[in-house]
Every structure is written in C-alpha cells, then in structure tokens.
Amino acid sequence: MQNLLNHLTKIVSQGGLIQGEQLKALGLPRYMQPGAIIRPSSTEEVAEILKLCHQHQQSIVPMGGLTGLVQGTQCNNTDIGLWLQRMNKIEVIDNQSRTMTVQAGTALQTIQEAAEQAGLIFPLDLGARGSATIGGNVATNAGGNRVIRYGMTREQILGMEVVLADGTILSSMKKITKDNTGYDLKQLFIGSEGTLGIVTRVVLKLRPAPSTQDMAFIGTNNFKQVTDFLNFAETSLGGSLSAYEVLWHDYYQLVTSPPASGKPPLAQQYKYYILLEALGGDSKNDHSRFVECLEQALENNLIDDAVIAKNQAECQAMWAIRDDVTQVRQNSPVFTFDVSISLDQMESYIEQLQLSLNTQWATNSCMVFGHLGDGNLHLNIGVGDNSTATREAVVKTVYSGLTSRGGSISAEHGVGIQKKKYLALTKSATEIALMKKIKQAFDPRHILNPNKIFDQSSIS
Ligand SMILES: Cc1cc2nc3c(=O)[nH]c(=O)nc-3n(C[C@H](O)[C@H](O)[C@H](O)COP(=O)(O)OP(=O)(O)OC[C@H]3O[C@@H](n4cnc5c(N)ncnc54)[C@H](O)[C@@H]3O)c2cc1C
C-alpha cells in the first residue's frame, strides 16, 4: 500500500494524507482502523484518487461526519479512508430558483444556517446536524424530524455530482425538478452508502422560510387516538403539520425525570405522548388554527390532554425532551433498532414485542419513540446482558414480528455492517440479486466501501 500512498500524496495538497502516528492521534472509533486517510479538496482530486485506486484494486471507505449508526464507515488497515472533510464549501445560494450548490463534506447545520440567512430553509433535520455532512446524508438517504412535511433526503436533491469507482466524474448539477429523460441516475446513489460512487457536490432544494412555529405535547391513552388525531391534524392544520413524533410512556418518563434535565410538560400518566409541530406562513391565523385544532380534538376525545409551547424557548425545550436519546444509556447495555411499520400494524407489533420480551427476560426495558407520522420507530431494548447470543435473541424477537407485518429493519439509518445479515428479512431474493448486479456494474473491482450492505464475496 505504501507505494500507492506515495502516489496518492502527490494528488492532494499538504496534510491531505494522514497515516502513522497522525492517524492514531485522530482517535477514530474502534471499528475504524484504516491503513491511511486521504482528504481531497476538489472533485478532480477525488477522481484522480479513485482512478489510481481502481488501477491498484485498492479499497476505499468514504467518510463524512462519522455519525452513521450502522458502522457504514467500518474499515481495517487494508482500506484507505476517503474523508470529504476539506470539501466543505457552499458554492452558491440562488434565491430565485431556491437552490443551494454545496460540496459534499459540508455539515448539515452549516447548510441550515446559510439557508436561514438567505431567508429560506433547508428542511432536513436530525440530532447529529452539527457533524453529519450532506454527502453522508445523501449516502444514507437520511430522514429525521420533518419527513412528514418535506420528505427524506431524496426529496431535497435536485442535482448531483458523483465520482465513479474508476475515477469517471458523473455530473448532473441541474436545478430542475422535472427531468423525465430516461433513468434518473442520481437516485441510485442516494441511500447507496458509498458502495456505488463518491458524492462530491449536490444541488439542494430550499423552501420558503416559515414565519410561524407552533408546538404542543399531547397525552393520549389509546393507540387509535394517536392515529386518528394524526389524520385530523393533517386536515385541520391546513398542510402546516411538520412533525408528529410519538413517545411511549416509558421513554417519556425516562426523558422527563432526573437525571434527565427535561421537566415533564404533561403529567407522566399517559400511555402515549405526541410531539406536534406546525410550521406555517400565516402569522395572523396559524396560532389560532393550531389552538382550535387541539380544542376540537379534546372535545371529540381524539386526545386526552395537551400543553402548548408559549414561546421559542418552550418549543426548543420540547424538542430537547424528544431528542434526549442518551438517557436510554441508563438501562445499559441497550440494543437499538430503527424500524418501519405501517400504522395499522404498529400497535399489535409493539404489544407482541413487549409480551415476547417479558416472556424471555423477566427484567427488561423497551423504550419506544420515533417519527410515528412516517411509520418509523426507534426501539432501545435492554435485557441486562450484551453477549452475542443475547443480542441475536433480541434481534430475532424484534425482527420476527416485523417481517410478517411487511415492515423494514431499517427505516432511515441504512444497512452498513450492522444490518447486512438481516437484509433478506426486508428485501426479496430478486431485489437483492438485482442490487448486487448494480453494484457489480458500477464497481466491478469492488473497491468502494467493501462489505457494506452485502458481503463482497457474494457479488459476482
Ligand atoms: C445523535 C444522532 C441522531 C441521529 N438522527 C438521525 C435521524 O433522525 N435520521 C437519520 O436518518 N439518521 C440519523 N442519525 C444517523 C446519521 O446522522 C445519518 O446517517 C447521517 O446521514 C450520516 O452522515 P455522516 O456525514 O455522519 O456520514 P458518515 O457516518 O460519515 O457515513 C455514513 C455512510 O455514508 C457513506 N458516505 C459518507 N459520505 C459520503 C460521500 N460523500 N459519498 C459517498 N458515500 C459517503 C459512508 O461510507 C457511510 O457508509 C443520527 C445520528 C446521531 C449520532
């Protein structure tokens, strides 16, 4: 590898290649032990790097903000990490077409702030916004808090530039929404977890900035209320519904009791807690419409209790309660899951899961919360032990009820290393075979993020 590194170092500017002691000093997570890391500054440098690596059949692991949750950046000393850290520029914000052209290594929060300064918003939002990069968001098709209103990352991308495995630059940096001229190739790279190409630049779709934000925490005692109120709120809020997060009782109690800093906005007596948010553009009427929606819902027993945020600080405090995920560590060790399931199946799935956990582990914790409006739940399960055998048993328990109900083992975090063993629970043999053919066509020498999504040895 050293010979190749000597060539690679000539492509990037000073400090672009990190190895040896410098690499150790980075303190990367244990599952990331690359032989070296290369940090290009431009698409052309990425292309040169890939061209050489393709010639030498050298594996490359793309790295963004390293916030991925499925070990998609796992690597060992035979791999070279390709870190997009230096490609972090916002190139253009175009108010007329409401677009932003940006390099892939730019942090999501930087993009959000720049959009805001331009009087617009970039609506993708997730807890890791400060570190996660737009390239990583694209590669994982990240979801987050406002998918119900604006869609996943896929819906935010108009144009894309990608470097293919052999160094070819595929550039389609268009600002247009409609383009039905055959295959929409950029879609293939969205959610491909760095296995088909390196995303280097994107054109993002920006949206008008809302002028109002209304939020409430709501308590209900049965699941039918949760789904009925979702339908009601979508209609009565006139299209301004922007988040519909639900916290099951145990998770709400955990994140609103010491040592958590959040205070309970509602008493800890309900079975379900809905975090409702509406973003609108009608400063005169939005708030009264929001209040009216809740009043009517209370009158019609669609909900049992509600508290409305009085100002921005209270809105932030409500989001902080929902996002205080680290509290689940109180039940360490915990196994975390990110599943998708249709709303008609969700209640029976969770009930069956809790029953099955209780049967197998007399003492267990099952914290449930998530983007319910999108059918996406995060499960944090602790059974007091994290041996491999126990993990397997918990995984089996979580996934068995899911597959039979047509759900997905990964709603938004991707497959990476962590979930590849279970891919067949969500995708058919025909789908997996076609995915492998696509991988083979794009990366015949298997140099791009090897062994992610599926084992390299299973691709011919
Ligand atoms: C506190 C917290 C909250 C989170 N909340 C959410 C959430 O609500 N919704 C959600 O979807 N995710 C969430 N995540 C997961 C994570 O933030 C997302 O997956 C994010 O999109 C990863 O971006 P990244 O830049 O950190 O990518 P990385 O972790 O660096 O990489 C992720 C994958 O993308 C590949 N990759 C990275 N950059 C590129 C590139 N330029 N070209 C090609 N491939 C690339 C990597 O090889 C890897 O396979 C959360 C994570 C944390 C820690």
The ligand as an SDF file (V2000), in Angstrom:
LIG
                    3D

 53 58  0  0  0  0  0  0  0  0999 V2000
  -27.4830   11.8290   17.6760 C   0  0  0  0  0  0  0  0  0  0  0  0
  -27.7720   11.2440   16.3110 C   0  0  0  0  0  0  0  0  0  0  0  0
  -29.0330   11.4250   15.7590 C   0  0  0  0  0  0  0  0  0  0  0  0
  -29.3230   10.8950   14.5020 C   0  0  0  0  0  0  0  0  0  0  0  0
  -30.5680   11.0710   13.9860 N   0  0  0  0  0  0  0  0  0  0  0  0
  -30.8560   10.5900   12.7600 C   0  0  0  0  0  0  0  0  0  0  0  0
  -32.1650   10.7730   12.2040 C   0  0  0  0  0  0  0  0  0  0  0  0
  -33.0710   11.3240   12.8250 O   0  0  0  0  0  0  0  0  0  0  0  0
  -32.3690   10.3000   10.9560 N   0  0  0  0  0  0  0  0  0  0  0  0
  -31.4020    9.6570   10.2350 C   0  0  0  0  0  0  0  0  0  0  0  0
  -31.6550    9.2660    9.0970 O   0  0  0  0  0  0  0  0  0  0  0  0
  -30.1660    9.4480   10.7610 N   0  0  0  0  0  0  0  0  0  0  0  0
  -29.8780    9.9000   11.9830 C   0  0  0  0  0  0  0  0  0  0  0  0
  -28.6230    9.6940   12.5150 N   0  0  0  0  0  0  0  0  0  0  0  0
  -27.6130    8.9430   11.7340 C   0  0  0  0  0  0  0  0  0  0  0  0
  -26.6220    9.8000   10.9210 C   0  0  0  0  0  0  0  0  0  0  0  0
  -26.5100   11.0830   11.4410 O   0  0  0  0  0  0  0  0  0  0  0  0
  -27.0320    9.8430    9.4540 C   0  0  0  0  0  0  0  0  0  0  0  0
  -26.9330    8.5520    8.9130 O   0  0  0  0  0  0  0  0  0  0  0  0
  -26.1910   10.8090    8.6130 C   0  0  0  0  0  0  0  0  0  0  0  0
  -26.8170   10.9610    7.3560 O   0  0  0  0  0  0  0  0  0  0  0  0
  -24.7490   10.3440    8.4070 C   0  0  0  0  0  0  0  0  0  0  0  0
  -23.9900   11.4240    7.8730 O   0  0  0  0  0  0  0  0  0  0  0  0
  -22.3840   11.4640    8.0700 P   0  0  0  0  0  0  0  0  0  0  0  0
  -21.8610   12.6040    7.2860 O   0  0  0  0  0  0  0  0  0  0  0  0
  -22.0640   11.4350    9.5020 O   0  0  0  0  0  0  0  0  0  0  0  0
  -21.9660   10.1060    7.3590 O   0  0  0  0  0  0  0  0  0  0  0  0
  -20.9030    9.0160    7.8380 P   0  0  0  0  0  0  0  0  0  0  0  0
  -21.3150    8.4500    9.1350 O   0  0  0  0  0  0  0  0  0  0  0  0
  -19.5370    9.5540    7.7460 O   0  0  0  0  0  0  0  0  0  0  0  0
  -21.1200    7.9230    6.6990 O   0  0  0  0  0  0  0  0  0  0  0  0
  -22.3460    7.2630    6.5500 C   0  0  0  0  0  0  0  0  0  0  0  0
  -22.2950    6.3990    5.2790 C   0  0  0  0  0  0  0  0  0  0  0  0
  -22.2430    7.2190    4.1300 O   0  0  0  0  0  0  0  0  0  0  0  0
  -21.0290    6.9900    3.3790 C   0  0  0  0  0  0  0  0  0  0  0  0
  -20.5930    8.3070    2.9020 N   0  0  0  0  0  0  0  0  0  0  0  0
  -20.3070    9.3980    3.6580 C   0  0  0  0  0  0  0  0  0  0  0  0
  -20.0170   10.4350    2.8630 N   0  0  0  0  0  0  0  0  0  0  0  0
  -20.1220   10.0040    1.5830 C   0  0  0  0  0  0  0  0  0  0  0  0
  -19.9430   10.6160    0.3010 C   0  0  0  0  0  0  0  0  0  0  0  0
  -19.6130   11.8960    0.1680 N   0  0  0  0  0  0  0  0  0  0  0  0
  -20.1380    9.8520   -0.8090 N   0  0  0  0  0  0  0  0  0  0  0  0
  -20.4800    8.5530   -0.7000 C   0  0  0  0  0  0  0  0  0  0  0  0
  -20.6540    7.9290    0.4760 N   0  0  0  0  0  0  0  0  0  0  0  0
  -20.4870    8.6480    1.6090 C   0  0  0  0  0  0  0  0  0  0  0  0
  -20.0930    6.3090    4.3540 C   0  0  0  0  0  0  0  0  0  0  0  0
  -19.1670    5.4720    3.6960 O   0  0  0  0  0  0  0  0  0  0  0  0
  -21.0730    5.5100    5.2000 C   0  0  0  0  0  0  0  0  0  0  0  0
  -21.4180    4.3230    4.5440 O   0  0  0  0  0  0  0  0  0  0  0  0
  -28.3160   10.1780   13.7840 C   0  0  0  0  0  0  0  0  0  0  0  0
  -27.0500   10.0020   14.3540 C   0  0  0  0  0  0  0  0  0  0  0  0
  -26.7710   10.5180   15.6010 C   0  0  0  0  0  0  0  0  0  0  0  0
  -25.3960   10.3230   16.1640 C   0  0  0  0  0  0  0  0  0  0  0  0
  1  2  1  0
  2  3  1  0
  2 52  2  0
  3  4  2  0
  4  5  1  0
  4 50  1  0
  5  6  2  0
  6  7  1  0
  6 13  1  0
  7  8  2  0
  7  9  1  0
  9 10  1  0
 10 11  2  0
 10 12  1  0
 12 13  2  0
 13 14  1  0
 14 15  1  0
 14 50  1  0
 15 16  1  0
 16 17  1  0
 16 18  1  0
 18 19  1  0
 18 20  1  0
 20 21  1  0
 20 22  1  0
 22 23  1  0
 23 24  1  0
 24 25  2  0
 24 26  1  0
 24 27  1  0
 27 28  1  0
 28 29  2  0
 28 30  1  0
 28 31  1  0
 31 32  1  0
 32 33  1  0
 33 34  1  0
 33 48  1  0
 34 35  1  0
 35 36  1  0
 35 46  1  0
 36 37  1  0
 36 45  1  0
 37 38  2  0
 38 39  1  0
 39 40  1  0
 39 45  2  0
 40 41  1  0
 40 42  2  0
 42 43  1  0
 43 44  2  0
 44 45  1  0
 46 47  1  0
 46 48  1  0
 48 49  1  0
 50 51  2  0
 51 52  1  0
 52 53  1  0
M  END
$$$$
